[in-house]
Amino acid sequence: MRRLTDAERRTEKEETARRPQAPRPPEGARERVNRRWQEILQETRVAQTGVQILFGFLLSLSFTARFRELGDFDHGLYVVTIVLAAFTTAALIAPVSLHRYLSGLRLKEEAVTAAGRLMVCGMVLLALTIACTLMLILNVVLGDALAAGIVVGGVMLWFVLCWYVVPYRLRRKALSDSPDGASR
C-alpha cells in the first residue's frame, strides 16, 4: 500500500471539506446531556491540572528562606493568593464530587448545570489566583508594586480577552445565526 505525500493528504482533506456533509441526526435530550457532561469532565481535567500545579508551587513558597524576608504587603498578598488557590481548587474539583454524590439519581441535567456554573466560578477564581501570584512574584522581582501592578493589569486584560471576550462574542454570533436562537 502506497503512502500518501503531504501534498496528496492536503488535497484529500480539501476535497473532503468541500463535499456536502450529511446533516447530523438530531441530538436527543439524553445524548445532549451526556455529551455536555463529557465535555465538562474534559475541561475539568485540564483546569484541575493547572490549578494543582499552581497550588503546589504556592504552598512550597512559604517554606523557602527568602519568604521570611518578604515585607508585610507580600505576606498579606501571599495569604490572599493561597486562599484564592484553595477556593479555585474546590470549585474546579466540585464537578467530580457532584457526579459521585448524584450518580444514579437521574439528576444528570441538574448536575451538568451546577458543574458548568462551578467551572465558570473556578475559572474566574483561577484568573484571580494567577493575577495575585503574578503580583507577588513581580513585586519581589521588580521591587516596585506600581510596575508589577501595571504588568499584571496587562496580563489580566489578555486573560479577559482570551477567556471571556472571545467566547462571549462567538456565543453571541452562534446564537444570532441560529434559527431558533437556542444554545446547543
C-alpha positions in Angstrom: 0.0 0.0 0.0 1.5 3.3 -1.1 1.8 6.1 1.4 0.4 9.5 0.6 2.6 12.5 0.3 1.9 15.6 2.4 0.5 17.4 -0.7 -1.8 14.5 -1.5 -3.0 14.4 2.0 -3.7 18.2 1.9 -5.6 17.8 -1.4 -7.6 14.9 0.0 -8.5 16.9 3.1 -9.6 19.9 1.0 -11.7 17.7 -1.2 -13.3 16.1 1.8 -14.0 19.6 3.3 -15.7 20.7 0.0 -18.1 17.7 -0.1 -21.5 18.4 1.2 -21.9 16.9 4.7 -24.9 14.8 5.5 -26.9 16.5 8.2 -26.3 15.1 11.7 -29.3 13.3 13.1 -30.9 15.5 15.8 -29.4 15.0 19.2 -31.8 13.8 21.8 -32.0 15.3 25.3 -30.2 12.3 26.8 -27.4 12.4 24.3 -27.1 16.1 24.7 -26.7 16.0 28.5 -24.3 13.1 28.2 -22.2 15.0 25.7 -22.2 18.1 27.8 -21.2 16.1 30.9 -18.3 14.5 29.0 -17.2 18.0 27.8 -17.3 19.3 31.4 -15.2 16.4 32.7 -12.6 17.0 30.0 -12.5 20.7 30.8 -12.2 19.9 34.5 -9.2 17.6 33.9 -7.4 20.4 32.1 -8.2 23.1 34.7 -7.5 20.8 37.7 -4.0 20.0 36.4 -3.1 23.7 36.1 -4.6 24.7 39.5 -2.9 21.8 41.3 0.5 22.7 39.9 0.0 26.4 40.8 -1.4 25.5 44.3 1.6 23.2 45.0 4.0 25.9 43.9 2.3 28.4 46.2 2.3 26.0 49.1 6.1 25.5 48.8 6.9 29.2 48.7 6.3 29.7 52.4 9.0 27.1 53.2 11.7 28.9 51.4 14.4 31.0 53.2 13.6 34.1 51.0 9.9 34.0 52.1 10.8 35.2 55.6 12.5 38.3 54.1 9.3 39.5 52.4 7.5 42.5 53.8 4.0 42.8 55.2 2.4 43.6 51.8 3.9 40.5 50.2 3.0 38.3 53.2 -0.6 39.6 53.0 -0.7 39.1 49.2 0.6 35.6 49.7 -2.2 34.8 52.2 -4.9 36.1 49.8 -3.3 34.2 46.9 -3.2 30.9 48.8 -6.8 31.3 49.9 -7.9 32.0 46.4 -6.0 28.9 45.2 -7.8 26.8 47.7 -11.2 28.2 46.6 -10.2 27.6 43.0 -9.3 24.0 43.7 -12.6 23.4 45.5 -14.6 24.9 42.6 -12.8 23.0 39.9 -12.9 19.7 41.7 -16.5 20.1 42.7 -17.9 18.6 39.5 -16.3 15.3 40.4 -17.9 15.3 43.8 -21.3 16.3 42.3 -21.1 13.3 39.9 -20.2 10.9 42.7 -22.9 12.0 45.1 -25.6 12.3 42.4 -24.7 9.2 40.4 -27.7 7.0 39.8 -30.3 9.6 41.0 -31.3 10.6 37.5 -30.2 14.2 38.1 -27.6 14.4 35.3 -29.2 17.6 33.8 -29.0 19.3 37.2 -25.5 18.1 37.8 -24.4 19.3 34.4 -25.9 22.8 35.0 -24.3 23.0 38.5 -21.0 21.7 37.3 -20.9 24.2 34.5 -21.6 27.1 36.9 -18.9 25.8 39.2 -16.4 25.6 36.3 -17.1 29.2 35.4 -16.7 30.2 39.0 -13.5 28.2 39.2 -12.1 29.9 36.1 -12.8 33.4 37.5 -11.1 32.3 40.7 -8.2 30.8 38.8 -7.7 34.1 36.9 -7.7 36.0 40.2 -5.2 33.5 41.7 -2.9 33.9 38.7 -3.2 37.7 39.0 -2.2 37.6 42.7 0.6 35.1 42.0 2.0 37.3 39.3 1.7 40.3 41.5 3.5 38.6 44.3 6.3 37.4 42.1 6.7 40.6 40.0 6.6 42.7 43.1 9.5 40.7 44.6 11.5 40.6 41.3 10.9 44.2 40.2 10.8 45.7 43.7 8.1 48.1 42.6 4.4 47.5 43.3 3.2 50.0 40.7 5.3 48.5 37.9 4.2 45.0 39.0 0.6 46.1 39.0 0.8 47.6 35.5 2.3 44.3 34.1 -0.3 42.2 36.0 -3.1 44.5 34.7 -1.9 43.9 31.1 -1.7 40.2 31.6 -5.2 40.1 33.1 -6.5 42.1 30.2 -5.2 39.4 28.0 -6.9 36.7 30.2 -10.2 38.6 30.0 -9.9 38.8 26.2 -9.0 35.1 25.8 -11.2 33.5 28.4 -14.3 35.8 28.3 -14.5 38.3 25.5 -13.7 35.9 22.6 -16.0 33.1 23.8 -18.8 35.6 24.6 -18.5 37.1 21.1 -18.5 33.6 19.4 -21.5 32.6 21.6 -23.5 35.7 20.6 -22.7 35.1 16.9 -23.7 31.5 17.1 -27.0 32.4 18.9 -27.8 35.1 16.4 -27.0 32.8 13.5 -29.2 30.0 15.0 -32.7 29.9 13.5 -34.3 29.5 17.0 -31.7 31.4 18.9 -31.2 28.4 21.3 -27.9 27.3 22.7 -26.5 23.9 21.7 
